[in-house]
Amino acid sequence: MAYARGRWVAMAAAVVLGAGAVSGCAEEGGEAGGADSAAKESAATEGSLATEAAEVPESAEEFLAAARKAMAAEPGWTFHVNGTESLGLSGASPNGATYTADGSWTGEPHVLRADGAITGSKGKNVKVRSYVVDGVGHFRKGTEAWEKGPVSEPKNAAKVEDPMAEVASFEEYAEGGGVELVRAGSEVRLQVTLDNRTLAERAQSPALDKAGLEFDPTLAQLKEQGVTAKPGQIVLKDLQEQLVLDAETYQVKSHRLSFGFVLPYQGQQLTYRQEVRQQVAGPFEGTIELPAGVR
């Protein structure tokens, strides 16, 4: 499951103040230097305003580029995560778990930390910790030994919640033209929706493949328990993914991924669901270091 805070707000203010300042100079120039000087300054002002207007994002790709720049203004950010996961047979109550975490990350170099807990259906609570440094993840569940591995590997990537990784996901989606852009008051929402796809089609859809990567660890466990469903029999029932930006600053505000798979098992139907919400809380100016003994 990072960068000129307020760059675009500052730009808008510069346009407004700049227009007033040039107008004042033009009036003075008219008294001292005539109409030609005023006309030249007016033309220059119009050209400057046109250039600034052209830089306002319009497409999904432009908004995502603006988001990267906006997030890069701060040395780092803090975030919260809430997630739910469930698995059940048709007609029976599903088994589930919830996940909560608080985290932070720095921009250059990109270092991430998250401390959280997984709570099962029976109330058992297990603490989980994750660190990512230079593309290498360090993970611990409960009192187990620390695990280490590159986050480029799907099994490790599934253990990491990183809001800036979601920006990268939407950049990939936008290349295929599958992102819906919605302006809603103070927010800009980038959205992807899918349904009625099978896992056999994951190579043709980055969003479906992302859901598949999240489901793969559970699917591997199911296969160990005797589930024999093939990729063409595992159906994505629905998927909604949304990345929300601030409409003025273009900073990332939140990310949400929700999806469900259904698959056959001994004449019945298994249903798996997952939903994860990430909320960017604010700037982070501290440092992130690995715990003692973890390298």
Secondary structure as the mmCIF struct_conf table of DSSP 4:
data_model
#
loop_
_struct_conf.conf_type_id
_struct_conf.id
_struct_conf.beg_label_comp_id
_struct_conf.beg_label_asym_id
_struct_conf.beg_label_seq_id
_struct_conf.end_label_comp_id
_struct_conf.end_label_asym_id
_struct_conf.end_label_seq_id
TURN_TY1_P TURN_TY1_P1 ARG A 5 GLY A 6
HELX_RH_AL_P HELX_RH_AL_P1 ARG A 7 GLY A 33
HELX_RH_AL_P HELX_RH_AL_P2 ALA A 35 ALA A 54
TURN_TY1_P TURN_TY1_P2 GLU A 55 GLU A 55
BEND BEND1 VAL A 56 VAL A 56
BEND BEND2 SER A 59 SER A 59
HELX_RH_AL_P HELX_RH_AL_P3 ALA A 60 MET A 71
TURN_TY1_P TURN_TY1_P3 ALA A 72 ALA A 73
BEND BEND3 GLU A 74 PRO A 75
STRN STRN1 GLY A 76 LEU A 89
TURN_TY1_P TURN_TY1_P4 SER A 90 GLY A 91
BEND BEND4 ALA A 92 ALA A 92
HELX_LH_PP_P HELX_LH_PP_P1 SER A 93 PRO A 94
STRN STRN2 ASN A 95 THR A 106
TURN_TY1_P TURN_TY1_P5 GLY A 107 HIS A 110
STRN STRN3 VAL A 111 GLY A 120
TURN_TY1_P TURN_TY1_P6 SER A 121 LYS A 122
STRN STRN4 ASN A 125 VAL A 133
TURN_TY1_P TURN_TY1_P7 ASP A 134 GLY A 135
STRN STRN5 VAL A 136 LYS A 141
TURN_TY1_P TURN_TY1_P8 GLY A 142 THR A 143
BEND BEND5 GLU A 144 GLU A 144
HELX_LH_PP_P HELX_LH_PP_P2 ALA A 145 TRP A 146
STRN STRN6 GLU A 147 PRO A 150
TURN_TY1_P TURN_TY1_P9 VAL A 151 SER A 152
BEND BEND6 GLU A 153 GLU A 153
HELX_RH_AL_P HELX_RH_AL_P4 PRO A 154 ALA A 157
TURN_TY1_P TURN_TY1_P10 ALA A 158 LYS A 159
HELX_RH_AL_P HELX_RH_AL_P5 PRO A 163 GLU A 175
TURN_TY1_P TURN_TY1_P11 GLY A 176 GLY A 177
STRN STRN7 GLU A 180 ALA A 184
TURN_TY1_P TURN_TY1_P12 GLY A 185 SER A 186
STRN STRN8 GLU A 187 LEU A 194
BEND BEND7 ASN A 196 ASN A 196
STRN STRN9 ARG A 197 THR A 198
HELX_RH_3T_P HELX_RH_3T_P1 LEU A 199 GLN A 204
HELX_RH_AL_P HELX_RH_AL_P6 PRO A 206 GLU A 224
TURN_TY1_P TURN_TY1_P13 GLN A 225 GLY A 226
HELX_RH_3T_P HELX_RH_3T_P2 PRO A 231 GLN A 233
STRN STRN10 VAL A 235 ASP A 246
TURN_TY1_P TURN_TY1_P14 ALA A 247 THR A 249
STRN STRN11 VAL A 252 TYR A 265
TURN_TY1_P TURN_TY1_P15 GLN A 266 GLY A 267
STRN STRN12 GLN A 268 PRO A 283
BEND BEND8 GLY A 286 GLY A 286
HELX_LH_PP_P HELX_LH_PP_P3 LEU A 290 PRO A 291
TURN_TY1_P TURN_TY1_P16 ALA A 292 GLY A 293
#
